[in-house]
Amino acid sequence: MRLGALFAALYIPTVITSPKIPALASLLAAFLLVAPLLMALGLLGPAQAACTDAAGPGVDWRRCLMEGSNLNGADLTGAVLRDASLTRSQMVGAKLLRAEAQDSRFVSADLTRLDATGANLRGADFTRTTLVEAVFAGADLRGARFFRADLTGANFSGASVAAADFSGATMAGVLWIDGVKRCAANSVGACR
């Protein structure tokens, strides 16, 4: 039995039945009755990793506001960035290999030479982002938004791009999803 559970089993019944602190005992008893319901509804749960954790493989920054961060060259292989905001961040040469970053926001960020091979970037927002020579090989980009992004020379071979929005995106020299086709120099909004 874990120490916390042992403490709760021995101490909480004593507090609740103690005649010296009836108000505290009532409050604690009410919380203990309501806590399982709050956990079941997802309103109370285990603590997530701190948004102040250092960048590194496997870091958990889900729902973190990391806007304007300098992550140039950072190795975020296997990181969890679900619903995180990295808007206006510098991530030149960063690695997001196999990262879980669905619904994350990289608006107006510099992701030049980003390697996101095999990453889950479903629903991610890359609006006005610099993604020159970025690698999205085998990545899940379904529903991602690349509105007015610079994708010059990026690699999308094997990526899933269903429902992705490339409106106004510069796509010159992009290696397309089939791994063979190169987009023409005048490709904007679609690979031509």
C-alpha positions in Angstrom: 0.0 0.0 0.0 1.3 3.4 -0.9 2.2 5.8 2.0 -0.4 8.4 0.9 -3.2 5.7 0.9 -2.1 4.4 4.3 -2.1 7.9 5.7 -5.5 8.5 4.3 -6.9 5.2 5.7 -5.6 5.9 9.2 -5.8 9.7 9.6 -8.9 10.8 7.7 -11.4 8.7 9.7 -9.8 10.2 12.8 -10.2 13.7 11.6 -13.8 13.2 10.4 -14.9 11.7 13.7 -12.9 14.2 15.9 -15.3 16.3 17.9 -12.6 19.1 18.1 -12.8 20.1 14.4 -16.4 19.5 13.2 -16.3 22.2 10.5 -13.0 20.9 8.9 -14.3 17.3 9.3 -17.5 18.2 7.4 -15.6 20.0 4.6 -13.2 17.1 4.2 -16.0 14.5 4.2 -17.9 16.5 1.5 -14.7 16.7 -0.6 -14.1 12.9 -0.3 -17.7 12.2 -1.4 -17.5 14.6 -4.4 -13.9 14.0 -5.6 -14.7 10.7 -7.4 -17.5 12.4 -9.3 -15.3 15.3 -10.3 -12.6 12.9 -11.5 -15.2 10.9 -13.5 -16.3 14.2 -15.2 -12.7 15.1 -16.0 -12.8 18.1 -13.8 -10.3 16.8 -11.3 -7.4 14.6 -12.4 -3.7 13.9 -12.0 -1.3 16.8 -12.4 0.2 17.3 -15.8 3.9 17.9 -16.4 4.9 21.5 -15.8 5.1 23.9 -18.7 8.4 25.0 -17.3 10.0 21.6 -17.9 13.1 21.8 -20.1 12.9 21.0 -23.8 13.9 17.5 -24.5 12.8 14.1 -25.9 9.4 13.1 -24.5 8.6 16.4 -22.7 4.9 16.8 -21.9 3.8 20.3 -22.8 0.2 19.6 -23.5 -2.0 22.8 -23.3 1.1 24.9 -22.5 1.6 28.4 -23.7 5.1 28.4 -25.0 4.6 31.5 -27.2 7.8 33.3 -28.4 10.1 30.5 -27.2 13.6 30.0 -28.5 13.7 26.3 -29.3 16.2 26.4 -32.2 17.8 23.0 -32.6 15.7 21.5 -29.8 15.1 17.7 -29.8 11.5 17.2 -29.0 11.3 13.6 -30.2 8.2 11.9 -28.9 7.1 15.1 -27.1 3.5 15.6 -26.2 2.4 19.0 -27.4 -1.4 18.5 -27.7 -3.2 21.8 -27.8 0.0 23.7 -27.0 0.7 27.2 -28.4 4.1 27.8 -29.8 3.0 30.9 -31.7 5.9 33.2 -32.8 8.4 30.7 -31.6 11.9 30.1 -33.1 12.3 26.4 -33.8 14.9 26.4 -36.6 16.3 22.9 -37.0 14.2 21.5 -34.2 13.1 17.8 -34.1 9.5 16.8 -33.6 10.0 13.1 -34.6 6.9 11.1 -33.7 5.6 14.0 -31.5 2.0 14.1 -30.5 1.1 17.6 -31.4 -2.5 17.5 -32.6 -4.4 20.8 -32.4 -1.2 22.7 -31.5 -0.5 26.2 -32.8 2.6 27.4 -34.5 1.2 30.6 -36.0 3.9 33.0 -37.3 6.7 30.8 -36.0 10.0 30.0 -37.8 10.2 26.3 -38.3 12.9 26.3 -41.0 14.4 22.8 -41.4 12.0 21.3 -38.8 12.0 17.5 -38.8 8.5 16.3 -37.9 8.9 12.8 -39.4 6.0 10.6 -38.2 4.5 13.3 -36.0 0.8 13.6 -35.3 0.0 17.2 -36.2 -3.6 16.6 -36.9 -5.5 19.9 -36.8 -2.3 21.9 -36.1 -2.2 25.6 -37.1 0.8 26.7 -39.2 -0.8 30.0 -40.4 1.9 32.4 -41.7 4.7 30.0 -40.5 8.1 29.7 -42.1 8.6 25.9 -42.9 11.3 26.2 -45.5 12.9 22.7 -46.0 10.8 21.2 -43.2 10.3 17.4 -43.2 6.8 16.0 -42.7 7.5 12.5 -44.0 4.9 10.1 -42.8 3.3 12.8 -40.6 -0.5 13.0 -39.9 -1.5 16.4 -41.1 -5.2 15.8 -41.6 -7.1 19.1 -41.0 -3.9 21.1 -40.5 -3.9 24.7 -41.5 -1.0 26.1 -43.7 -2.7 29.4 -44.6 0.0 31.7 -46.2 2.8 29.5 -44.8 6.2 29.3 -46.6 6.7 25.6 -47.5 9.5 26.1 -50.0 11.4 22.9 -50.4 9.4 21.0 -47.7 9.1 17.2 -47.8 5.5 15.8 -47.4 6.3 12.3 -48.7 4.0 9.7 -47.2 2.1 12.4 -45.1 -1.7 12.3 -44.6 -3.0 15.7 -45.7 -6.8 15.1 -46.1 -8.7 18.3 -45.3 -5.5 20.2 -44.8 -5.7 23.9 -45.8 -2.9 25.2 -48.0 -4.7 28.4 -49.0 -2.1 31.0 -50.1 0.8 28.8 -49.0 4.1 29.0 -51.0 4.8 25.5 -52.2 7.7 25.9 -54.6 9.9 22.8 -54.7 7.8 20.8 -52.2 8.2 17.1 -52.4 4.6 16.0 -52.5 2.9 13.1 -50.6 3.7 10.5 -53.3 7.4 11.1 -52.7 8.0 11.7 -56.4 6.3 14.8 -57.5 8.0 18.2 -56.9 5.7 21.2 -56.9 6.4 23.8 -59.5 8.1 27.1 -58.6 4.8 29.0 -59.0 2.8 26.7 -56.8 0.7 28.7 -54.4 -2.2 27.1 -52.4 -1.7 23.8 -54.2 1.0 21.6 -55.6 1.2 22.2 -59.4 
